[in-house]
């Protein structure tokens, strides 16, 4: 006897969650190629640009800490629809921002909405994907990677080719949100509601029984998001160092490692996650050194190869870490466990972005890259040692 097909409303929930993750991540890196225009308009310093970038992860962290497990209680679909409303508001604020202060407000609102979306959508994909948790985790990680790769590339092209370059990219992303919104509006959320009406305010936490395995995923995502944070914040500075000044060229440079993130995940998604986090963190360490050599030697090709391989290392770490979280999360606490992992991820993203401006402003770029390589080596060591000690068979 063959198994009954998955209910239609669950397929809609998977499609809605997947498209929403993609559009949300496109939005997350869309401002990167626009930073030179903001600097030109308002005379911003590198440190002020770092604050713009960091506003997004700060908003994500605030939401995750307070509401990361909200969809475990009110349902995935409801949480995602609330997040879409917030994301539309953020795109409107960013498109219309009249001052530097309003731009930061828009990025924080953007992060608040994205935090709610990412936890609920990831849990939906892990629970409802017809091929199980591992497939859902891979799809989520791949869509995150694809979105952050497309964001700067698309925003740079739109800013170069259309009027109002500081508004058009955001308005286009806002229009794309209609796709997941309409899909989710027709879906049904089968998840039973749990807890009391105020339970959604309960702070998130990592279940005690999975904390050692969670630490492996946490150190791996720190390695990945150091890459995302630094490339997102000083990618335009690196582009100018290489003589690329247009918004589309800057967007393409920032997108290069992010495209590599997505491509490596397609190639490696069948590998054991414990292997991918180790290989990914070690590869990232070597690539930071390669980037340092390329910038000091003023070699454009070495820099491009280093960026592509750095993206591959970050992609392996992200893929393995996301899969590990999906496998170890206890039933009924999937969104909460994933949200706790995202707090680590976005704390790293915001912290590295905030540090990027002062570091690049004070020291030569190649020196900063050597320091980053040293930090990456420490992370790789932690991932390798903890991975060997963990009895992974208990999560099978």
C-alpha positions in Angstrom: 0.0 0.0 0.0 1.4 3.4 -0.9 1.6 6.2 1.5 -1.0 9.0 1.2 0.2 12.2 -0.3 1.0 15.2 1.8 -2.0 17.5 2.3 -2.3 20.4 -0.2 -2.2 23.0 2.6 1.2 21.6 3.8 2.7 21.9 0.4 1.5 25.5 0.3 3.0 26.1 3.7 6.4 24.8 2.4 6.2 26.9 -0.8 5.1 30.0 1.1 7.9 29.5 3.7 10.5 28.9 1.0 9.7 31.9 -1.1 9.5 34.1 2.0 13.0 33.0 3.1 14.3 33.8 -0.3 12.8 37.3 -0.6 13.7 38.1 3.0 17.3 37.2 2.4 17.4 39.2 -0.9 16.3 42.2 1.2 19.0 41.6 3.8 22.0 42.4 1.6 20.3 44.8 -0.9 21.7 47.9 0.8 25.4 46.8 0.4 26.1 48.2 -3.1 24.2 51.4 -2.2 26.5 52.4 0.7 28.8 54.5 -1.6 25.7 56.5 -2.7 24.7 57.0 1.0 28.3 58.2 1.8 28.1 60.6 -1.2 24.7 62.0 -0.2 25.3 62.4 3.5 29.1 62.4 3.8 29.2 59.2 5.9 32.3 57.7 7.4 33.1 54.0 7.3 32.0 53.6 10.9 28.6 55.1 10.1 28.2 52.7 7.2 29.0 49.9 9.6 26.2 51.1 11.9 23.7 51.0 9.0 24.7 47.4 8.2 24.6 46.4 11.9 21.1 47.8 12.4 19.6 44.8 10.7 21.2 42.0 12.9 20.4 44.1 16.0 16.7 44.1 15.0 16.9 40.4 14.3 18.4 39.6 17.7 15.9 41.7 19.6 13.0 39.8 18.0 14.6 36.3 18.4 15.3 36.9 22.1 11.8 37.9 22.9 9.7 36.1 20.2 12.0 33.4 18.7 9.7 30.7 19.8 6.5 32.5 19.1 5.5 30.3 16.1 5.8 27.2 18.3 2.8 28.7 20.2 0.7 30.7 17.7 1.5 28.7 14.5 4.0 29.1 11.7 1.7 30.7 9.2 0.4 33.4 11.5 4.0 34.3 12.6 5.2 34.6 9.0 2.2 36.8 8.0 3.0 39.2 10.9 6.6 39.2 9.7 5.6 40.0 6.1 3.7 43.1 7.4 6.8 44.3 9.3 9.0 43.7 6.2 6.8 45.7 3.9 7.0 48.5 6.5 10.8 48.3 6.6 11.1 48.4 2.8 8.9 51.5 2.7 11.0 53.2 5.4 14.2 52.4 3.6 12.9 53.6 0.2 11.7 56.9 1.7 14.5 57.5 4.3 15.2 61.3 4.3 18.2 61.1 6.7 20.9 58.8 8.0 18.9 58.3 11.3 15.8 57.2 9.4 17.9 54.8 7.4 19.1 53.1 10.6 15.5 53.0 11.9 14.5 51.2 8.7 17.3 48.7 9.0 16.3 47.9 12.6 12.6 47.4 11.6 13.9 45.2 8.8 15.7 43.1 11.3 12.7 42.9 13.6 10.6 41.5 10.8 13.3 39.2 9.5 13.9 37.6 12.9 10.2 36.6 13.2 10.2 35.3 9.6 13.4 33.3 9.7 12.6 31.3 12.8 9.0 30.5 11.7 9.9 29.7 8.1 12.8 27.4 9.0 10.7 25.4 11.4 8.0 25.1 8.7 10.4 23.7 6.2 11.9 21.3 8.7 8.5 20.0 9.8 6.6 20.0 6.6 9.1 19.0 3.9 8.0 15.7 2.4 11.5 14.3 2.6 12.1 15.1 6.2 14.1 17.3 8.5 17.4 17.0 6.7 15.9 18.0 3.3 14.0 20.9 4.9 17.2 22.1 6.6 19.1 22.0 3.4 16.4 23.8 1.5 16.3 26.5 4.2 20.1 26.9 4.2 20.3 27.0 0.4 17.5 29.6 0.1 19.2 31.8 2.7 22.5 31.6 0.7 20.8 32.2 -2.7 18.9 35.2 -1.3 21.9 36.9 0.2 23.8 36.3 -3.1 21.0 37.7 -5.2 20.4 40.7 -3.0 23.5 42.9 -3.7 23.7 41.8 -7.4 20.0 42.7 -8.1 20.1 45.9 -6.0 23.3 47.1 -7.8 21.7 46.5 -11.2 18.5 48.3 -10.3 20.4 51.2 -8.8 22.6 51.6 -11.9 19.8 51.2 -14.5 16.7 52.9 -13.1 15.8 56.3 -11.6 15.8 56.8 -7.8 18.6 54.3 -7.1 18.2 54.6 -3.3 14.5 53.7 -3.5 13.9 51.4 -6.5 15.6 48.3 -5.0 13.6 48.4 -1.9 10.3 49.0 -3.7 11.0 46.1 -6.0 11.6 43.8 -3.0 8.5 45.0 -1.4 6.5 44.1 -4.5 8.0 40.6 -4.5 6.6 39.9 -1.0 3.2 39.6 -2.6 4.2 36.1 -3.8 4.7 34.4 -0.4 2.0 36.5 1.2 -0.7 35.2 -1.3 0.7 31.6 -0.9 0.5 31.7 2.9 -2.9 33.4 2.9 -4.3 30.3 1.2 -2.4 27.8 3.4 -3.7 26.2 6.5 -1.5 25.9 9.6 -2.1 22.4 11.2 0.2 23.1 14.1 -1.8 23.1 17.4 -1.5 26.1 19.5 0.2 25.6 22.8 0.7 27.5 26.0 -1.0 30.6 27.4 -1.7 33.8 25.6 1.4 35.4 27.0 3.6 32.4 26.3 5.0 34.0 23.2 7.0 36.4 25.3 8.9 33.6 27.0 12.7 34.1 26.3 14.3 31.5 24.1 16.8 28.9 25.3 18.8 25.9 24.2 17.5 22.6 25.6 20.0 21.2 28.1 20.2 17.8 26.4 21.5 19.2 23.1 23.8 22.0 24.2 27.1 20.2 23.4 26.0 19.5 19.8 24.5 23.0 19.6 27.9 24.4 20.4 29.4 22.8 17.2 26.7 24.5 15.1 27.2 27.7 16.9 30.9 27.9 16.3 30.4 27.0 12.7 27.8 29.7 12.1 30.1 32.3 13.8 32.7 31.4 11.1 30.1 31.9 8.3 28.8 35.1 9.6 32.1 36.7 10.2 32.4 36.3 6.4 29.0 37.7 5.7 29.4 40.6 8.1 32.8 41.7 6.9 32.2 41.3 3.2 28.8 43.0 3.6 30.3 46.0 5.5 33.6 46.5 3.7 32.9 44.9 0.4 32.4 48.3 -1.2 35.8 49.4 0.3 37.4 46.4 -1.2 35.8 47.1 -4.6 37.2 50.6 -4.6 40.6 49.3 -3.7 40.4 47.2 -6.9 39.3 50.2 -9.0 35.6 49.3 -9.3 33.4 52.2 -8.5 29.9 51.7 -10.0 27.1 50.3 -7.9 26.6 47.3 -10.2 30.4 46.4 -10.0 30.3 46.7 -6.2 27.2 44.6 -6.1 28.8 41.9 -8.2 31.9 41.8 -6.0 29.9 41.5 -2.8 27.7 38.9 -4.5 30.7 36.7 -5.7 31.4 34.9 -2.3 27.6 34.7 -1.6 27.0 33.0 -5.0 29.8 30.6 -4.1 27.9 29.9 -0.8 24.8 28.7 -2.7 26.7 26.7 -5.3 28.8 24.8 -2.8 25.7 23.8 -1.0 24.2 22.3 -4.1 27.3 20.2 -4.5 27.8 19.2 -0.9 24.3 18.7 0.5 24.6 14.9 0.7 27.7 15.1 2.8 27.5 14.5 6.6 27.0 17.8 8.3 29.7 17.0 10.9 32.2 16.9 7.9 31.0 20.0 6.2 31.4 22.2 9.3 35.0 21.1 9.8 36.0 21.5 6.1 34.2 24.8 5.9 35.8 26.4 8.9 39.3 25.2 7.9 38.9 26.4 4.3 37.7 29.9 5.5 40.9 30.3 7.5 43.1 29.8 4.5 41.0 32.1 2.3 41.3 35.0 4.7 45.1 34.7 4.3 44.7 34.5 0.6 42.7 37.7 0.5 45.3 39.4 2.6 48.0 38.4 0.1 45.9 39.5 -2.8 45.2 43.0 -1.4 48.8 43.6 -0.4 50.1 42.4 -3.8 47.3 44.4 -5.6 46.3 41.3 -7.5 42.7 41.5 -8.6 42.6 37.8 -9.6 43.9 36.5 -6.3 41.3 38.6 -4.5 38.5 37.2 -6.7 39.6 33.6 -6.3 40.0 34.2 -2.5 36.5 35.6 -2.3 35.0 32.7 -4.2 36.7 30.1 -2.0 35.9 32.1 1.1 32.2 31.9 0.1 32.6 28.1 -0.4 34.0 27.7 3.1 31.2 29.8 4.5 28.6 27.8 2.6 29.9 24.5 3.9 29.8 25.8 7.5 26.3 27.2 7.1 24.9 24.1 5.5 26.4 21.8 8.1 25.4 24.0 11.0 21.8 24.4 9.9 21.4 20.7 9.3 22.8 19.9 12.8 20.3 22.3 14.4 17.5 20.6 12.5 18.6 17.2 13.6 19.1 17.9 17.3 16.1 20.2 17.9 13.6 18.5 20.3 10.0 18.1 19.1 7.9 21.1 20.0 10.9 23.3 20.4 12.2 23.5 16.8 11.6 27.2 16.3 13.0 28.0 19.7 16.2 26.0 19.2 16.6 27.5 15.7 16.0 31.0 17.0 18.7 30.5 19.7 21.1 29.5 16.9 20.1 32.5 14.9 20.9 34.8 17.9 24.4 33.5 17.7 24.5 34.0 13.9 23.2 37.5 13.9 25.2 38.6 16.9 28.2 37.7 14.9 26.9 39.4 11.8 26.2 42.6 13.7 29.4 42.6 15.8 31.7 41.9 12.8 29.9 44.7 10.8 30.4 47.2 13.6 34.0 46.3 13.9 34.7 46.5 10.2 34.5 50.3 9.9 36.8 51.2 12.8 39.3 48.4 11.8 39.5 49.4 8.2 39.7 53.0 9.1 42.6 52.5 11.5 44.7 49.7 9.9 45.6 48.6 6.3 43.1 46.2 4.8 45.6 43.4 4.5 46.4 43.6 8.2 42.7 43.4 9.1 42.4 40.3 6.9 45.4 38.6 8.7 43.7 39.3 12.1 40.5 37.8 10.7 42.4 34.7 9.6 43.7 34.2 13.1 40.1 34.4 14.5 38.9 32.0 11.9 41.7 29.5 12.8 40.5 29.6 16.4 36.9 28.8 15.3 38.1 26.0 13.1 40.0 24.5 16.0 36.9 24.7 18.3 34.6 23.1 15.7 37.1 20.3 15.0 37.7 19.4 18.6 34.1 19.6 19.7 32.9 17.6 16.7 35.2 14.7 17.6 34.0 14.6 21.2 30.3 14.7 20.4 28.4 11.3 20.4 26.4 12.0 17.2 24.8 8.6 17.1 22.4 9.6 19.8 20.7 12.0 17.4 20.2 9.5 14.6 
